[in-house]
């Protein structure tokens, strides 16, 4: 391995931890604005794909506010118009690996700037739409691809700047989705009233173009002494993290990289070597269960409340509670998990948050009054915000910061199909059984299954570390500081030596 060769030469330099502040807070602010523009403008979770759609879309996601306008202008049926929203959200998730790929190959900065340009162009072109099919391509596909190029690289960039306060940083960054919703949704409604839906889309395209500015803020990490001696270190291929520069600097003569197709293919294998880790594969299964269950309460809470006799105003207020408490969960749970007593148990905290969501869903059929549904909205909203902030943290703890961008691309890709299929399946259960009980049970058991899988991963990793500690084999112990590179290197090096050479 290159690391071993470098150590033999006696030139290995201790790794420098992330700054945990400084320009990192500017990165957090940039990621916050990215989540405002991408997830507040469009997100599946607060949209109801049923007959109560107009009630929900008037208060939450901005793209959904255009639903009635598109339906009235083009005369389309409900399902045909709903495809616009489904396409933009699913394209954002399905193309998440593309955002990671561009971020790794070029830089996170370039990926976000390019994504901001594409999404802005998509919204501007949508203002000239002449049919629903036109909107499928511009608003659904083009804007969705642009959002996918922005979302994953920006989130990964936060992880490269923070370690000790990583959960808090992600909590602040991810809260942009909820905060942006409450700001943009009423503004977009006013724009439609004053300038029509075409003018509103045109202005929204201008707002989203600020993603290019956010991308410009994503400055990659460079070591000051290296900048002074040799100029900026080209770390763009690793989303600004320092690991590759450290490896190169330990060699008397850095490895020459062949530009052949075989070399490029090998480099691609390096970027996704974490896929060979059993821990990550189990984490992926956990995310599949999570995505299958987390959207159902947001979709069917209001219909269920109306079905048990809650008024329309009170049902809408339940969703408002969910949205506000979701923001509180983003920030406060991230702050709590970063406390010294809990920092070692981030995975356990994530597992508890997801498990509590599942338990809340199992109790919904027993809650048949507004007074009982309010505590549910508070608890579910809080734990939903909590786990969303911890997804990048848990992923980073499994694969390491070096591979975080590529891993997040896979993670968000896994969310796409369950997000698309679980609400129709829940609706089919309602139609078949005549009640919402089976739908909420499906959500609850899916979330609890996700929690059980991640608890299995945590238990296995704990046993592995305990065995290594007993053997007192510290030189090959994969337990390392999460701030110091990739956890996947040890696993891959021990089982696939041919993939352990850093390109």
HULIN-V494762 format. One record per backbone hydrogen bond with DSSP energy under -0.5 kcal/mol. CO is the residue of the C=O (numbers start at 1). NH is the residue of the N-H. E is the energy in kcal/mol with one decimal. If there is no record, write none. Layout:
# HULIN-V494762
co=[CO & CO]
nh=[NH & NH]
e=[E & E]
This chain:
# HULIN-V494762
co=[1 & 2 & 3 & 4 & 5 & 6 & 6 & 7 & 15 & 21 & 22 & 22 & 23 & 23 & 24 & 25 & 26 & 27 & 28 & 29 & 30 & 31 & 32 & 33 & 34 & 35 & 35 & 36 & 36 & 38 & 40 & 41 & 44 & 47 & 48 & 50 & 52 & 52 & 53 & 53 & 54 & 56 & 56 & 61 & 62 & 62 & 63 & 64 & 66 & 67 & 68 & 69 & 70 & 71 & 77 & 78 & 79 & 81 & 81 & 82 & 83 & 84 & 85 & 86 & 87 & 88 & 89 & 90 & 91 & 93 & 95 & 95 & 96 & 97 & 98 & 99 & 100 & 101 & 102 & 102 & 103 & 107 & 108 & 109 & 110 & 111 & 112 & 113 & 114 & 115 & 116 & 117 & 118 & 119 & 120 & 121 & 122 & 123 & 124 & 125 & 126 & 131 & 132 & 133 & 134 & 135 & 135 & 136 & 137 & 138 & 141 & 142 & 143 & 144 & 145 & 146 & 147 & 148 & 150 & 151 & 152 & 153 & 154 & 155 & 156 & 157 & 158 & 158 & 161 & 161 & 163 & 165 & 166 & 167 & 168 & 169 & 170 & 171 & 173 & 174 & 175 & 176 & 177 & 178 & 179 & 180 & 181 & 183 & 184 & 185 & 186 & 187 & 188 & 189 & 190 & 191 & 192 & 195 & 196 & 197 & 198 & 199 & 200 & 201 & 202 & 203 & 204 & 205 & 207 & 208 & 209 & 210 & 211 & 212 & 213 & 214 & 214 & 215 & 217 & 223 & 224 & 225 & 226 & 226 & 227 & 233 & 235 & 235 & 236 & 238 & 240 & 242 & 243 & 244 & 245 & 246 & 247 & 248 & 256 & 260 & 261 & 262 & 263 & 264 & 265 & 266 & 267 & 268 & 270 & 272 & 273 & 274 & 277 & 278 & 279 & 280 & 281 & 282 & 283 & 284 & 285 & 286 & 287 & 288 & 289 & 290 & 290 & 291 & 293 & 295 & 296 & 297 & 300 & 301 & 302 & 303 & 304 & 305 & 306 & 311 & 312 & 313 & 314 & 315 & 316 & 317 & 318 & 319 & 320 & 321 & 322 & 323 & 324 & 325 & 326 & 327 & 328 & 329 & 329 & 330 & 331 & 332 & 333 & 334 & 336 & 339 & 339 & 342 & 343 & 345 & 346 & 347 & 348 & 349 & 350 & 351 & 352 & 353 & 354 & 355 & 356 & 357 & 358 & 359 & 360 & 360 & 361 & 363 & 364 & 366 & 369 & 370 & 371 & 372 & 373 & 374 & 375 & 376 & 377 & 378 & 379 & 380 & 381 & 382 & 383 & 384 & 385 & 386 & 387 & 388 & 390 & 391 & 392 & 393 & 394 & 395 & 396 & 399 & 401 & 403 & 404 & 405 & 406 & 407 & 408 & 409 & 410 & 411 & 412 & 413 & 413 & 414 & 415 & 416 & 417 & 418 & 421 & 422 & 423 & 424 & 425 & 426 & 427 & 428 & 429 & 430 & 436 & 437 & 438 & 439 & 440 & 441 & 442 & 443 & 444 & 445 & 446 & 447 & 448 & 449 & 450 & 451 & 452 & 453 & 454 & 455 & 456 & 457 & 458 & 459 & 460 & 461 & 462 & 463 & 464 & 465 & 466 & 467 & 468 & 468 & 469 & 472 & 473 & 474 & 478 & 481 & 482 & 483 & 485 & 486 & 487 & 488 & 489 & 490 & 491 & 492 & 496 & 497]
nh=[5 & 6 & 7 & 8 & 9 & 10 & 11 & 10 & 17 & 24 & 25 & 26 & 26 & 27 & 28 & 29 & 30 & 31 & 32 & 33 & 34 & 35 & 36 & 37 & 38 & 39 & 40 & 40 & 41 & 42 & 62 & 63 & 47 & 49 & 50 & 53 & 55 & 56 & 56 & 57 & 58 & 59 & 60 & 65 & 65 & 66 & 66 & 67 & 70 & 71 & 72 & 73 & 74 & 75 & 81 & 82 & 83 & 84 & 85 & 86 & 87 & 88 & 89 & 90 & 91 & 92 & 93 & 94 & 95 & 96 & 98 & 99 & 100 & 101 & 102 & 103 & 104 & 105 & 106 & 107 & 239 & 111 & 112 & 113 & 114 & 115 & 116 & 117 & 118 & 119 & 120 & 121 & 122 & 123 & 124 & 125 & 126 & 127 & 127 & 128 & 129 & 135 & 136 & 137 & 138 & 139 & 140 & 141 & 142 & 143 & 145 & 146 & 147 & 148 & 149 & 150 & 151 & 152 & 154 & 155 & 156 & 157 & 158 & 159 & 160 & 161 & 161 & 162 & 20 & 21 & 166 & 169 & 170 & 171 & 172 & 173 & 174 & 175 & 176 & 177 & 179 & 180 & 181 & 182 & 183 & 184 & 185 & 187 & 188 & 189 & 190 & 191 & 192 & 193 & 194 & 195 & 196 & 199 & 200 & 201 & 202 & 203 & 204 & 205 & 206 & 207 & 208 & 209 & 210 & 211 & 212 & 214 & 215 & 216 & 217 & 217 & 218 & 218 & 219 & 227 & 228 & 229 & 230 & 231 & 231 & 235 & 238 & 240 & 239 & 241 & 221 & 246 & 247 & 248 & 249 & 250 & 250 & 251 & 258 & 264 & 265 & 266 & 267 & 268 & 269 & 270 & 271 & 272 & 273 & 275 & 276 & 277 & 281 & 282 & 283 & 284 & 285 & 286 & 287 & 288 & 289 & 290 & 291 & 292 & 293 & 293 & 294 & 295 & 297 & 299 & 300 & 301 & 304 & 305 & 306 & 307 & 308 & 310 & 309 & 315 & 316 & 317 & 318 & 319 & 320 & 321 & 322 & 323 & 324 & 325 & 326 & 327 & 328 & 329 & 330 & 331 & 332 & 333 & 334 & 334 & 335 & 336 & 337 & 338 & 339 & 342 & 343 & 345 & 346 & 349 & 350 & 351 & 352 & 353 & 354 & 355 & 356 & 357 & 358 & 359 & 360 & 361 & 362 & 363 & 363 & 364 & 364 & 366 & 367 & 368 & 373 & 374 & 375 & 376 & 377 & 378 & 379 & 380 & 381 & 382 & 383 & 384 & 385 & 386 & 387 & 388 & 389 & 390 & 391 & 391 & 394 & 395 & 396 & 397 & 398 & 399 & 400 & 488 & 404 & 407 & 408 & 409 & 410 & 411 & 412 & 413 & 414 & 415 & 416 & 416 & 417 & 418 & 419 & 420 & 421 & 422 & 425 & 426 & 427 & 428 & 429 & 430 & 431 & 432 & 433 & 434 & 440 & 441 & 442 & 443 & 444 & 445 & 446 & 447 & 448 & 449 & 450 & 451 & 452 & 453 & 454 & 455 & 456 & 457 & 458 & 459 & 460 & 461 & 462 & 463 & 464 & 465 & 466 & 467 & 468 & 469 & 470 & 471 & 472 & 473 & 472 & 474 & 476 & 477 & 480 & 484 & 401 & 485 & 401 & 489 & 491 & 492 & 493 & 494 & 495 & 496 & 499 & 500]
e=[-2.1 & -2.4 & -2.2 & -2.0 & -1.3 & -0.5 & -1.5 & -1.0 & -0.6 & -2.5 & -1.5 & -0.5 & -0.6 & -1.9 & -2.2 & -2.2 & -2.5 & -2.7 & -2.6 & -2.1 & -1.8 & -2.4 & -1.9 & -2.4 & -2.5 & -1.6 & -1.3 & -0.6 & -0.6 & -1.1 & -1.6 & -2.7 & -1.7 & -0.6 & -1.3 & -1.7 & -0.9 & -1.2 & -0.6 & -2.6 & -1.0 & -2.1 & -1.3 & -0.9 & -0.9 & -0.7 & -1.1 & -1.7 & -2.8 & -2.4 & -2.5 & -2.4 & -2.6 & -1.1 & -1.8 & -2.3 & -1.1 & -1.4 & -0.6 & -2.0 & -2.6 & -2.0 & -2.0 & -2.5 & -2.7 & -1.5 & -1.5 & -3.5 & -2.1 & -1.5 & -0.6 & -1.5 & -1.9 & -2.6 & -2.5 & -2.2 & -2.4 & -2.6 & -2.8 & -0.9 & -0.6 & -2.2 & -2.3 & -2.2 & -2.8 & -2.5 & -2.7 & -2.0 & -2.4 & -2.6 & -2.0 & -2.3 & -2.5 & -2.0 & -2.4 & -2.8 & -1.6 & -0.9 & -0.8 & -1.6 & -1.7 & -1.4 & -2.0 & -1.4 & -2.4 & -1.0 & -2.2 & -1.6 & -2.8 & -2.0 & -2.7 & -2.1 & -2.4 & -2.1 & -1.8 & -1.1 & -2.6 & -0.9 & -1.7 & -1.9 & -2.5 & -2.0 & -1.2 & -1.1 & -1.0 & -0.7 & -1.0 & -1.0 & -2.2 & -0.5 & -1.2 & -2.3 & -2.6 & -2.3 & -2.4 & -2.3 & -3.0 & -1.1 & -1.2 & -1.4 & -2.5 & -2.3 & -1.3 & -1.7 & -1.2 & -3.5 & -2.4 & -1.0 & -3.4 & -2.0 & -2.0 & -2.3 & -2.3 & -1.8 & -2.0 & -3.3 & -1.6 & -1.1 & -2.1 & -2.2 & -2.0 & -2.3 & -2.7 & -2.1 & -1.4 & -2.1 & -2.6 & -1.3 & -1.5 & -2.3 & -1.8 & -2.1 & -2.5 & -1.6 & -1.0 & -0.7 & -0.5 & -1.3 & -2.5 & -2.2 & -2.2 & -1.7 & -3.0 & -0.6 & -1.3 & -1.8 & -2.3 & -1.8 & -1.6 & -1.7 & -1.2 & -2.2 & -2.2 & -2.5 & -2.2 & -0.8 & -0.9 & -1.4 & -0.6 & -2.0 & -2.4 & -2.3 & -2.3 & -1.9 & -1.9 & -1.8 & -1.7 & -1.1 & -1.3 & -1.5 & -1.8 & -1.9 & -2.0 & -2.3 & -2.0 & -2.5 & -1.8 & -2.1 & -2.1 & -1.9 & -2.0 & -2.3 & -2.9 & -1.6 & -1.2 & -0.7 & -2.4 & -0.6 & -0.6 & -1.7 & -2.8 & -1.7 & -2.0 & -2.6 & -2.6 & -1.9 & -1.6 & -2.6 & -1.1 & -2.5 & -2.3 & -1.8 & -1.6 & -1.1 & -1.6 & -2.4 & -2.2 & -2.3 & -2.4 & -2.7 & -1.9 & -1.3 & -1.7 & -2.7 & -2.0 & -1.7 & -2.6 & -1.4 & -0.5 & -0.8 & -2.0 & -2.4 & -2.6 & -1.2 & -1.8 & -1.4 & -1.8 & -2.0 & -0.9 & -2.3 & -2.4 & -2.4 & -2.4 & -2.3 & -2.3 & -2.5 & -2.7 & -1.7 & -2.0 & -2.2 & -2.3 & -1.9 & -1.7 & -1.2 & -0.5 & -0.6 & -0.9 & -1.5 & -2.3 & -0.8 & -1.9 & -1.6 & -0.7 & -1.0 & -2.3 & -2.2 & -2.7 & -3.1 & -2.0 & -2.1 & -2.4 & -2.1 & -2.1 & -2.0 & -2.3 & -1.9 & -1.6 & -1.0 & -1.2 & -0.5 & -3.1 & -2.3 & -2.3 & -2.1 & -1.4 & -2.5 & -2.4 & -1.0 & -1.2 & -2.5 & -2.9 & -1.7 & -1.6 & -2.6 & -2.8 & -1.5 & -2.0 & -0.7 & -0.6 & -1.1 & -0.6 & -0.6 & -2.1 & -1.7 & -2.5 & -2.6 & -2.0 & -2.7 & -2.5 & -2.4 & -2.1 & -1.8 & -2.5 & -2.3 & -2.7 & -2.3 & -2.2 & -2.3 & -2.4 & -2.0 & -2.7 & -2.9 & -2.0 & -2.2 & -2.4 & -2.4 & -2.0 & -2.1 & -2.4 & -2.3 & -2.1 & -1.9 & -1.8 & -2.1 & -2.3 & -2.4 & -2.5 & -2.4 & -2.0 & -2.4 & -2.3 & -2.2 & -2.3 & -2.3 & -2.1 & -2.3 & -2.1 & -1.8 & -0.7 & -1.4 & -0.6 & -0.9 & -0.9 & -0.8 & -0.9 & -2.5 & -0.5 & -0.9 & -1.1 & -0.5 & -0.8 & -2.6 & -2.7 & -2.1 & -1.3 & -3.4 & -2.0 & -1.5]
